[in-house]
């Protein structure tokens, strides 16, 4: 089973990561952690081809404050603490678009992400990214709700 964990550095994404890992720990999965940098930043264009130490130097030099590589590395390390090995990927652009592109190109069986959106039992709501991934994604989606329902 190939699983994509989508992270953004938020508490909700961390809870989704932990919950998904707990549920899937013994599933014999191949995990990938994906973080999408929402703004276009040409300095980070070739993230995937660089070694982590070089990426950290770039972030230190340009003051990116960990919102790129660090989010993905921390999530991958968190999965490792939970007993799962994972690769990491960083993309830039619109989060929903980039997650959908990764799903299309990555042959994933399952996508795990969090949603802090609130709603009621009668009228549940997801955040815009989660809703779009559920609606348009070509894989099963596990949305871990992290907000309070009304």
VOGU-3710 file (C-alpha; in Angstrom, 3 decimals, decimal comma):
1> xxxxxxxxxx> 0,000/0,000/0,000  1,373/3,424/-0,983  0,270/6,238/1,382  0,686/10,000/1,002  0,712/12,016/4,241  0,019/15,708/3,532  1,482/18,096/6,109  1,607/21,851/6,561  3,273/22,237/9,952  -0,025/22,794/11,777
11> xxxxxxxxxx> -1,168/21,013/14,915  -4,028/19,511/12,902  -1,656/18,044/10,314  0,470/16,570/13,109  -2,598/14,950/14,657  -3,614/13,535/11,265  -0,088/12,189/10,798  -0,120/10,479/14,198  -3,646/9,096/13,809  -3,015/7,838/10,283
21> xxxxxxxxxx> 0,240/6,219/11,377  -1,481/4,532/14,324  -4,225/3,128/12,108  -1,879/2,045/9,336  1,219/0,964/11,286  0,904/-2,741/10,429  -0,378/-2,298/6,884  2,997/-2,837/5,210  2,853/0,555/3,548  5,236/2,689/1,580
31> xxxxxxxxxx> 4,811/6,190/3,016  5,571/9,581/1,513  5,314/12,889/3,388  4,351/15,881/1,233  4,531/19,549/2,191  3,407/22,217/-0,258  4,936/25,660/0,031  1,987/27,887/-0,849  3,897/30,843/-2,236  5,968/30,717/-5,388
41> xxxxxxxxxx> 9,599/31,015/-4,412  12,198/30,480/-7,118  14,937/29,803/-4,531  13,170/26,538/-3,668  12,480/25,389/-7,234  14,852/22,421/-7,187  14,174/21,170/-3,643  13,766/17,534/-4,551  17,179/17,290/-6,179  19,201/18,697/-3,303
51> xxxxxxxxxx> 20,544/16,883/-0,264  18,955/17,852/3,082  22,099/19,559/4,440  22,226/21,769/1,339  18,532/22,572/1,745  19,031/23,600/5,362  21,882/25,885/4,298  19,615/27,505/1,703  16,866/28,021/4,291  19,380/29,476/6,772
61> xxxxxxxxxx> 20,826/31,777/4,109  17,469/33,056/2,869  15,651/32,990/6,215  12,833/30,690/5,129  12,182/29,787/8,811  11,540/26,096/8,348  8,355/26,315/6,319  9,828/24,259/3,507  12,092/21,358/4,119  11,772/21,443/7,918
71> xxxxxxxxxx> 8,035/20,737/7,870  8,554/17,667/5,684  11,619/16,484/7,616  9,873/16,893/10,983  6,853/14,958/9,725  9,073/12,201/8,345  10,936/12,053/11,677  7,604/11,928/13,548  6,522/8,957/11,431  9,840/7,267/12,171
81> xxxxxxxxxx> 9,198/7,736/15,916  5,824/6,085/15,339  7,469/3,112/13,655  7,057/4,041/9,982  9,731/4,874/7,419  8,819/7,548/4,865  10,277/9,540/2,009  9,733/13,274/1,908  8,683/15,611/-0,861  8,323/19,372/-1,021
91> xxxxxxxxxx> 6,367/21,079/-3,779  5,432/24,699/-4,311  2,234/26,256/-5,526  -1,442/25,960/-4,680  -1,710/23,249/-1,979  -4,782/21,523/-3,441  -3,373/21,579/-6,980  0,009/20,222/-5,877  -1,493/17,462/-3,722  -3,728/16,410/-6,623
101> xxxxxxxxxx> -0,738/16,435/-8,992  1,253/14,280/-6,565  -1,647/11,830/-6,290  -1,895/11,573/-10,079  1,824/11,010/-10,508  2,483/8,860/-7,464  0,065/5,919/-7,746  -1,101/6,322/-4,127  -3,674/4,021/-2,563  -4,470/6,381/0,298
111> xxxxxxxxxx> -4,005/10,060/1,136  -3,993/11,171/4,800  -4,603/14,804/5,718  -6,114/16,878/8,482  -8,982/19,332/8,401  -9,479/22,042/11,007  -12,782/23,151/9,487  -15,839/23,040/11,696  -19,407/22,102/11,009  -22,297/20,179/12,474
121> xxxxxxxxxx> -23,196/16,513/12,306  -26,046/17,424/9,959  -23,837/19,681/7,827  -20,190/18,620/8,086  -17,587/20,835/6,446  -14,051/20,295/5,330  -11,430/22,900/4,618  -11,079/23,911/0,984  -7,944/21,817/0,394  -9,363/18,687/2,033
131> xxxxxxxxxx> -12,674/19,069/0,196  -10,963/19,402/-3,154  -8,690/16,404/-2,525  -11,690/14,292/-1,506  -13,714/15,412/-4,513  -11,040/15,301/-7,215  -8,339/12,946/-5,919  -7,824/9,614/-7,625  -7,160/7,779/-4,358  -8,996/6,994/-1,152
141> xxxxxxxxxx> -8,712/9,863/1,338  -8,555/9,680/5,125  -9,462/13,084/6,577  -8,696/13,375/10,271  -10,959/16,066/11,658  -9,105/18,200/14,126  -11,611/21,005/14,690  -14,592/21,019/16,985  -17,976/20,170/15,546  -20,959/22,288/16,508
//
